[in-house]
Amino acid sequence: VPVLSKAALANFTGLTAASACNNVLLEHQLALEHKHHGHLRAIFPVLVGEIEHHSTLGALHGDFFEGSCTPMCQGGVTVEAVEGKVVEHLKRLGKGPLLLPGSARTVKATLAAITSN
């Protein structure tokens, strides 16, 4: 169960192919690979909006989507360091090769897949 917030996803907007490994993205891609391999049935993220202050209820988390928490990711960007780590983890666990096509491993496609499960 990934917990997604604006702060957790903020770095996604600036990721490039040459970026260092982003562990949040790595965890999401590993979860998607495990699902594609048949080791997970579903991924259910908890989407946490920004803190809003209500006069009677106090501080509460707002709506993730209405609060513009989803970052604008560049299309077509695959972070090479993340992909290398995914391959490394799958190999170490004996799970086999990458099954998701390259187009499904971009930053934008990964975020879309995680938030649509």
MODELLER restraints for C-alpha pairs under 7 A, 6 or more apart:
rsr = mdl.restraints
at = mdl.atoms
rsr.add(forms.Gaussian(group=physical.xy_distance, feature=features.Distance(at['CA:1:A'], at['CA:43:A']), mean=6.34, stdev=0.5))
rsr.add(forms.Gaussian(group=physical.xy_distance, feature=features.Distance(at['CA:1:A'], at['CA:44:A']), mean=5.41, stdev=0.5))
rsr.add(forms.Gaussian(group=physical.xy_distance, feature=features.Distance(at['CA:1:A'], at['CA:45:A']), mean=5.19, stdev=0.5))
rsr.add(forms.Gaussian(group=physical.xy_distance, feature=features.Distance(at['CA:1:A'], at['CA:46:A']), mean=6.83, stdev=0.5))
rsr.add(forms.Gaussian(group=physical.xy_distance, feature=features.Distance(at['CA:2:A'], at['CA:45:A']), mean=4.71, stdev=0.5))
rsr.add(forms.Gaussian(group=physical.xy_distance, feature=features.Distance(at['CA:2:A'], at['CA:46:A']), mean=6.20, stdev=0.5))
rsr.add(forms.Gaussian(group=physical.xy_distance, feature=features.Distance(at['CA:3:A'], at['CA:45:A']), mean=5.70, stdev=0.5))
rsr.add(forms.Gaussian(group=physical.xy_distance, feature=features.Distance(at['CA:3:A'], at['CA:46:A']), mean=4.71, stdev=0.5))
rsr.add(forms.Gaussian(group=physical.xy_distance, feature=features.Distance(at['CA:3:A'], at['CA:47:A']), mean=6.11, stdev=0.5))
rsr.add(forms.Gaussian(group=physical.xy_distance, feature=features.Distance(at['CA:4:A'], at['CA:45:A']), mean=6.77, stdev=0.5))
rsr.add(forms.Gaussian(group=physical.xy_distance, feature=features.Distance(at['CA:4:A'], at['CA:46:A']), mean=6.07, stdev=0.5))
rsr.add(forms.Gaussian(group=physical.xy_distance, feature=features.Distance(at['CA:4:A'], at['CA:47:A']), mean=4.95, stdev=0.5))
rsr.add(forms.Gaussian(group=physical.xy_distance, feature=features.Distance(at['CA:4:A'], at['CA:48:A']), mean=5.92, stdev=0.5))
rsr.add(forms.Gaussian(group=physical.xy_distance, feature=features.Distance(at['CA:5:A'], at['CA:47:A']), mean=6.22, stdev=0.5))
rsr.add(forms.Gaussian(group=physical.xy_distance, feature=features.Distance(at['CA:5:A'], at['CA:48:A']), mean=4.94, stdev=0.5))
rsr.add(forms.Gaussian(group=physical.xy_distance, feature=features.Distance(at['CA:5:A'], at['CA:49:A']), mean=6.09, stdev=0.5))
rsr.add(forms.Gaussian(group=physical.xy_distance, feature=features.Distance(at['CA:5:A'], at['CA:69:A']), mean=6.64, stdev=0.5))
rsr.add(forms.Gaussian(group=physical.xy_distance, feature=features.Distance(at['CA:6:A'], at['CA:49:A']), mean=6.94, stdev=0.5))
rsr.add(forms.Gaussian(group=physical.xy_distance, feature=features.Distance(at['CA:6:A'], at['CA:69:A']), mean=4.51, stdev=0.5))
rsr.add(forms.Gaussian(group=physical.xy_distance, feature=features.Distance(at['CA:6:A'], at['CA:70:A']), mean=6.64, stdev=0.5))
rsr.add(forms.Gaussian(group=physical.xy_distance, feature=features.Distance(at['CA:9:A'], at['CA:71:A']), mean=6.61, stdev=0.5))
rsr.add(forms.Gaussian(group=physical.xy_distance, feature=features.Distance(at['CA:10:A'], at['CA:71:A']), mean=6.38, stdev=0.5))
rsr.add(forms.Gaussian(group=physical.xy_distance, feature=features.Distance(at['CA:12:A'], at['CA:71:A']), mean=6.69, stdev=0.5))
rsr.add(forms.Gaussian(group=physical.xy_distance, feature=features.Distance(at['CA:12:A'], at['CA:73:A']), mean=6.22, stdev=0.5))
rsr.add(forms.Gaussian(group=physical.xy_distance, feature=features.Distance(at['CA:13:A'], at['CA:71:A']), mean=5.98, stdev=0.5))
rsr.add(forms.Gaussian(group=physical.xy_distance, feature=features.Distance(at['CA:13:A'], at['CA:72:A']), mean=5.69, stdev=0.5))
rsr.add(forms.Gaussian(group=physical.xy_distance, feature=features.Distance(at['CA:13:A'], at['CA:73:A']), mean=4.76, stdev=0.5))
rsr.add(forms.Gaussian(group=physical.xy_distance, feature=features.Distance(at['CA:13:A'], at['CA:74:A']), mean=6.75, stdev=0.5))
rsr.add(forms.Gaussian(group=physical.xy_distance, feature=features.Distance(at['CA:16:A'], at['CA:77:A']), mean=5.96, stdev=0.5))
rsr.add(forms.Gaussian(group=physical.xy_distance, feature=features.Distance(at['CA:16:A'], at['CA:79:A']), mean=5.99, stdev=0.5))
rsr.add(forms.Gaussian(group=physical.xy_distance, feature=features.Distance(at['CA:17:A'], at['CA:77:A']), mean=5.89, stdev=0.5))
rsr.add(forms.Gaussian(group=physical.xy_distance, feature=features.Distance(at['CA:17:A'], at['CA:78:A']), mean=5.36, stdev=0.5))
rsr.add(forms.Gaussian(group=physical.xy_distance, feature=features.Distance(at['CA:17:A'], at['CA:79:A']), mean=4.21, stdev=0.5))
rsr.add(forms.Gaussian(group=physical.xy_distance, feature=features.Distance(at['CA:17:A'], at['CA:80:A']), mean=5.49, stdev=0.5))
rsr.add(forms.Gaussian(group=physical.xy_distance, feature=features.Distance(at['CA:18:A'], at['CA:79:A']), mean=6.33, stdev=0.5))
rsr.add(forms.Gaussian(group=physical.xy_distance, feature=features.Distance(at['CA:18:A'], at['CA:80:A']), mean=6.39, stdev=0.5))
rsr.add(forms.Gaussian(group=physical.xy_distance, feature=features.Distance(at['CA:19:A'], at['CA:79:A']), mean=6.18, stdev=0.5))
rsr.add(forms.Gaussian(group=physical.xy_distance, feature=features.Distance(at['CA:20:A'], at['CA:81:A']), mean=5.98, stdev=0.5))
rsr.add(forms.Gaussian(group=physical.xy_distance, feature=features.Distance(at['CA:21:A'], at['CA:81:A']), mean=5.00, stdev=0.5))
rsr.add(forms.Gaussian(group=physical.xy_distance, feature=features.Distance(at['CA:21:A'], at['CA:82:A']), mean=4.97, stdev=0.5))
rsr.add(forms.Gaussian(group=physical.xy_distance, feature=features.Distance(at['CA:22:A'], at['CA:82:A']), mean=6.67, stdev=0.5))
rsr.add(forms.Gaussian(group=physical.xy_distance, feature=features.Distance(at['CA:26:A'], at['CA:82:A']), mean=5.59, stdev=0.5))
rsr.add(forms.Gaussian(group=physical.xy_distance, feature=features.Distance(at['CA:26:A'], at['CA:86:A']), mean=6.74, stdev=0.5))
rsr.add(forms.Gaussian(group=physical.xy_distance, feature=features.Distance(at['CA:28:A'], at['CA:110:A']), mean=6.94, stdev=0.5))
rsr.add(forms.Gaussian(group=physical.xy_distance, feature=features.Distance(at['CA:28:A'], at['CA:114:A']), mean=6.87, stdev=0.5))
rsr.add(forms.Gaussian(group=physical.xy_distance, feature=features.Distance(at['CA:29:A'], at['CA:105:A']), mean=6.99, stdev=0.5))
rsr.add(forms.Gaussian(group=physical.xy_distance, feature=features.Distance(at['CA:29:A'], at['CA:110:A']), mean=6.51, stdev=0.5))
rsr.add(forms.Gaussian(group=physical.xy_distance, feature=features.Distance(at['CA:30:A'], at['CA:86:A']), mean=6.10, stdev=0.5))
rsr.add(forms.Gaussian(group=physical.xy_distance, feature=features.Distance(at['CA:33:A'], at['CA:98:A']), mean=6.96, stdev=0.5))
rsr.add(forms.Gaussian(group=physical.xy_distance, feature=features.Distance(at['CA:33:A'], at['CA:99:A']), mean=6.71, stdev=0.5))
rsr.add(forms.Gaussian(group=physical.xy_distance, feature=features.Distance(at['CA:33:A'], at['CA:100:A']), mean=6.52, stdev=0.5))
rsr.add(forms.Gaussian(group=physical.xy_distance, feature=features.Distance(at['CA:34:A'], at['CA:40:A']), mean=5.80, stdev=0.5))
rsr.add(forms.Gaussian(group=physical.xy_distance, feature=features.Distance(at['CA:35:A'], at['CA:41:A']), mean=6.12, stdev=0.5))
rsr.add(forms.Gaussian(group=physical.xy_distance, feature=features.Distance(at['CA:35:A'], at['CA:42:A']), mean=6.68, stdev=0.5))
rsr.add(forms.Gaussian(group=physical.xy_distance, feature=features.Distance(at['CA:36:A'], at['CA:99:A']), mean=6.78, stdev=0.5))
rsr.add(forms.Gaussian(group=physical.xy_distance, feature=features.Distance(at['CA:36:A'], at['CA:100:A']), mean=6.97, stdev=0.5))
rsr.add(forms.Gaussian(group=physical.xy_distance, feature=features.Distance(at['CA:42:A'], at['CA:117:A']), mean=6.79, stdev=0.5))
rsr.add(forms.Gaussian(group=physical.xy_distance, feature=features.Distance(at['CA:43:A'], at['CA:117:A']), mean=5.76, stdev=0.5))
rsr.add(forms.Gaussian(group=physical.xy_distance, feature=features.Distance(at['CA:44:A'], at['CA:117:A']), mean=6.12, stdev=0.5))
rsr.add(forms.Gaussian(group=physical.xy_distance, feature=features.Distance(at['CA:45:A'], at['CA:115:A']), mean=6.72, stdev=0.5))
rsr.add(forms.Gaussian(group=physical.xy_distance, feature=features.Distance(at['CA:47:A'], at['CA:64:A']), mean=5.79, stdev=0.5))
rsr.add(forms.Gaussian(group=physical.xy_distance, feature=features.Distance(at['CA:48:A'], at['CA:61:A']), mean=6.29, stdev=0.5))
rsr.add(forms.Gaussian(group=physical.xy_distance, feature=features.Distance(at['CA:48:A'], at['CA:64:A']), mean=5.50, stdev=0.5))
rsr.add(forms.Gaussian(group=physical.xy_distance, feature=features.Distance(at['CA:49:A'], at['CA:61:A']), mean=5.14, stdev=0.5))
rsr.add(forms.Gaussian(group=physical.xy_distance, feature=features.Distance(at['CA:49:A'], at['CA:62:A']), mean=4.51, stdev=0.5))
rsr.add(forms.Gaussian(group=physical.xy_distance, feature=features.Distance(at['CA:49:A'], at['CA:63:A']), mean=4.89, stdev=0.5))
rsr.add(forms.Gaussian(group=physical.xy_distance, feature=features.Distance(at['CA:49:A'], at['CA:64:A']), mean=3.85, stdev=0.5))
rsr.add(forms.Gaussian(group=physical.xy_distance, feature=features.Distance(at['CA:49:A'], at['CA:67:A']), mean=6.23, stdev=0.5))
rsr.add(forms.Gaussian(group=physical.xy_distance, feature=features.Distance(at['CA:49:A'], at['CA:69:A']), mean=6.57, stdev=0.5))
rsr.add(forms.Gaussian(group=physical.xy_distance, feature=features.Distance(at['CA:50:A'], at['CA:61:A']), mean=5.38, stdev=0.5))
rsr.add(forms.Gaussian(group=physical.xy_distance, feature=features.Distance(at['CA:50:A'], at['CA:62:A']), mean=5.46, stdev=0.5))
rsr.add(forms.Gaussian(group=physical.xy_distance, feature=features.Distance(at['CA:50:A'], at['CA:67:A']), mean=6.73, stdev=0.5))
rsr.add(forms.Gaussian(group=physical.xy_distance, feature=features.Distance(at['CA:51:A'], at['CA:59:A']), mean=6.19, stdev=0.5))
rsr.add(forms.Gaussian(group=physical.xy_distance, feature=features.Distance(at['CA:51:A'], at['CA:60:A']), mean=5.43, stdev=0.5))
rsr.add(forms.Gaussian(group=physical.xy_distance, feature=features.Distance(at['CA:51:A'], at['CA:61:A']), mean=4.44, stdev=0.5))
rsr.add(forms.Gaussian(group=physical.xy_distance, feature=features.Distance(at['CA:51:A'], at['CA:62:A']), mean=6.02, stdev=0.5))
rsr.add(forms.Gaussian(group=physical.xy_distance, feature=features.Distance(at['CA:52:A'], at['CA:59:A']), mean=5.56, stdev=0.5))
rsr.add(forms.Gaussian(group=physical.xy_distance, feature=features.Distance(at['CA:52:A'], at['CA:60:A']), mean=5.36, stdev=0.5))
rsr.add(forms.Gaussian(group=physical.xy_distance, feature=features.Distance(at['CA:52:A'], at['CA:61:A']), mean=5.92, stdev=0.5))
rsr.add(forms.Gaussian(group=physical.xy_distance, feature=features.Distance(at['CA:52:A'], at['CA:62:A']), mean=5.96, stdev=0.5))
rsr.add(forms.Gaussian(group=physical.xy_distance, feature=features.Distance(at['CA:53:A'], at['CA:59:A']), mean=4.42, stdev=0.5))
rsr.add(forms.Gaussian(group=physical.xy_distance, feature=features.Distance(at['CA:53:A'], at['CA:60:A']), mean=6.35, stdev=0.5))
rsr.add(forms.Gaussian(group=physical.xy_distance, feature=features.Distance(at['CA:73:A'], at['CA:107:A']), mean=6.66, stdev=0.5))
rsr.add(forms.Gaussian(group=physical.xy_distance, feature=features.Distance(at['CA:73:A'], at['CA:108:A']), mean=5.30, stdev=0.5))
rsr.add(forms.Gaussian(group=physical.xy_distance, feature=features.Distance(at['CA:74:A'], at['CA:108:A']), mean=6.62, stdev=0.5))
rsr.add(forms.Gaussian(group=physical.xy_distance, feature=features.Distance(at['CA:75:A'], at['CA:108:A']), mean=5.94, stdev=0.5))
rsr.add(forms.Gaussian(group=physical.xy_distance, feature=features.Distance(at['CA:76:A'], at['CA:106:A']), mean=5.72, stdev=0.5))
rsr.add(forms.Gaussian(group=physical.xy_distance, feature=features.Distance(at['CA:77:A'], at['CA:106:A']), mean=5.16, stdev=0.5))
rsr.add(forms.Gaussian(group=physical.xy_distance, feature=features.Distance(at['CA:77:A'], at['CA:107:A']), mean=5.93, stdev=0.5))
rsr.add(forms.Gaussian(group=physical.xy_distance, feature=features.Distance(at['CA:78:A'], at['CA:105:A']), mean=6.34, stdev=0.5))
rsr.add(forms.Gaussian(group=physical.xy_distance, feature=features.Distance(at['CA:78:A'], at['CA:106:A']), mean=4.41, stdev=0.5))
rsr.add(forms.Gaussian(group=physical.xy_distance, feature=features.Distance(at['CA:78:A'], at['CA:107:A']), mean=6.08, stdev=0.5))
rsr.add(forms.Gaussian(group=physical.xy_distance, feature=features.Distance(at['CA:87:A'], at['CA:97:A']), mean=6.77, stdev=0.5))
rsr.add(forms.Gaussian(group=physical.xy_distance, feature=features.Distance(at['CA:87:A'], at['CA:98:A']), mean=6.58, stdev=0.5))
rsr.add(forms.Gaussian(group=physical.xy_distance, feature=features.Distance(at['CA:90:A'], at['CA:96:A']), mean=6.08, stdev=0.5))
rsr.add(forms.Gaussian(group=physical.xy_distance, feature=features.Distance(at['CA:90:A'], at['CA:97:A']), mean=6.86, stdev=0.5))
rsr.add(forms.Gaussian(group=physical.xy_distance, feature=features.Distance(at['CA:104:A'], at['CA:110:A']), mean=6.37, stdev=0.5))
